């Protein structure tokens, strides 16, 4: 019989310079008020964009602004070491990571929503992207002048969209039909001239 695989709880952080950092959650401890906490070294102008708890048996999904997505097993990532994500997956030099998540059938969100600079919205089942290949795959077909600005993982919560001109719109996602991985999506927000979408979050 196969020996049981040790499952470890990990914390995965992504920075604005396409770097990732993983540490075991068991290495963290509760501190009293006024404690300074633990940190890993960031470069000049570098900041943490997201941080999440994953398991060592999970599959990591990485989405880029150019509409591509990549896979890698969490077990292949070094622990307690900041690494450039291009050393782990075959990301292109002109791509920027805009979202990273783990795929775990027991705990992952049901849907994934892509929002682009030009206001395009696409909702799909997250399971559509659990396709393990050692190359870039299309998550979303984009126009030449467009790119992904936000990727949201959701169980049908409302989402809020913010534009560069300060316009803000909240929409429900329950009525948006989930479409296949090859589909393009629909208009998510009507933009004024010279305005563009910069961010979206669950509300």
Residue pairs with C-beta under 8 A, 6 or more apart in sequence:
5 57
6 56
7 55
7 56
7 57
8 24
8 26
8 55
8 56
9 24
9 25
9 26
9 53
9 54
9 55
9 56
10 22
10 23
10 24
10 25
10 53
10 54
10 55
10 56
10 74
10 79
11 22
11 23
11 24
11 25
11 28
11 51
11 52
11 53
11 54
12 20
12 21
12 22
12 51
12 52
12 53
12 54
12 60
12 74
12 77
12 100
12 102
13 20
13 21
13 22
13 40
13 48
13 50
13 51
14 20
14 48
14 49
14 50
14 51
14 85
14 97
14 100
15 21
15 42
15 46
15 47
15 48
15 49
15 82
16 45
16 46
16 47
16 49
17 43
17 45
17 46
18 84
18 85
18 86
18 91
18 96
18 97
19 43
19 46
19 82
19 83
19 84
19 85
20 77
20 82
20 83
20 85
20 88
20 100
21 40
21 81
21 82
21 83
22 74
22 77
22 78
22 79
22 80
22 81
23 40
23 79
23 80
24 79
24 80
25 53
27 80
28 38
31 37
40 82
41 82
42 48
50 99
50 100
52 101
52 102
54 60
54 74
54 102
54 104
55 74
55 102
55 104
56 74
56 75
57 74
57 75
57 104
58 73
58 74
58 102
58 103
58 104
59 71
59 72
59 73
59 74
59 102
59 103
59 104
59 130
59 132
60 71
60 72
60 73
60 74
60 77
60 100
60 101
60 102
60 103
61 69
61 70
61 71
61 100
61 101
61 102
61 103
61 129
61 130
62 69
62 70
62 71
62 72
62 85
62 89
62 91
62 97
62 99
62 100
63 69
63 97
63 98
63 99
63 100
63 114
63 139
63 148
63 151
64 70
64 91
64 92
64 95
64 96
64 97
64 98
64 148
65 95
65 96
65 97
65 98
65 147
65 148
65 149
66 92
66 94
66 95
66 142
66 147
66 148
67 138
67 139
67 140
67 141
67 142
67 147
67 148
68 91
68 92
68 95
68 136
68 137
68 138
68 139
69 129
69 136
69 137
69 138
69 139
70 89
70 90
70 91
70 136
70 137
71 89
71 131
71 132
71 133
71 134
72 88
72 89
74 102
76 88
77 83
77 88
85 91
85 97
86 93
90 134
90 135
90 136
91 97
91 136
92 136
98 148
98 149
98 150
98 151
99 150
99 151
99 152
99 153
101 108
101 109
101 153
102 108
103 126
103 129
103 130
108 126
108 153
109 126
109 153
109 154
109 155
110 125
110 126
110 154
110 155
110 156
111 123
111 124
111 125
111 126
111 153
111 154
111 155
111 156
111 173
111 178
112 123
112 124
112 125
112 126
112 128
112 129
112 151
112 152
112 153
112 154
113 121
113 122
113 123
113 151
113 152
113 153
113 154
113 159
113 173
113 176
113 200
114 120
114 121
114 122
114 123
114 124
114 139
114 140
114 148
114 150
114 151
114 185
115 121
115 148
115 149
115 150
115 151
115 152
115 159
115 161
115 188
115 197
115 200
116 140
116 142
116 146
116 147
116 148
116 149
116 185
116 197
117 146
117 147
117 148
117 149
117 196
117 197
117 198
118 143
118 145
118 146
118 191
118 196
118 197
119 161
119 187
119 188
119 189
119 190
119 191
119 196
119 197
120 140
120 142
120 146
120 184
120 185
120 186
120 187
120 188
121 176
121 185
121 186
121 187
121 188
121 189
122 140
122 179
122 183
122 184
122 185
122 186
123 173
123 176
123 177
123 178
123 179
123 185
124 178
124 179
124 180
124 181
124 183
125 178
126 153
128 180
128 181
129 139
129 181
131 137
131 181
138 181
138 182
139 148
139 181
140 148
140 184
140 185
141 182
141 183
141 184
142 148
149 197
149 198
149 199
149 200
150 197
150 199
150 200
150 201
152 159
152 200
152 201
152 202
154 173
154 202
156 173
156 174
157 173
157 202
157 203
158 170
158 171
158 172
158 173
158 202
158 203
159 170
159 171
159 173
159 200
159 201
159 202
159 203
160 168
160 169
160 170
160 200
160 201
160 202
160 203
161 168
161 169
161 170
161 171
161 188
161 189
161 197
161 199
161 200
162 168
162 197
162 198
162 199
162 200
163 189
163 191
163 192
163 195
163 196
163 197
163 198
164 195
164 196
164 197
164 198
165 192
165 194
165 195
167 191
167 192
167 195
169 189
170 203
171 188
171 189
176 186
179 185
188 197
189 197
191 197
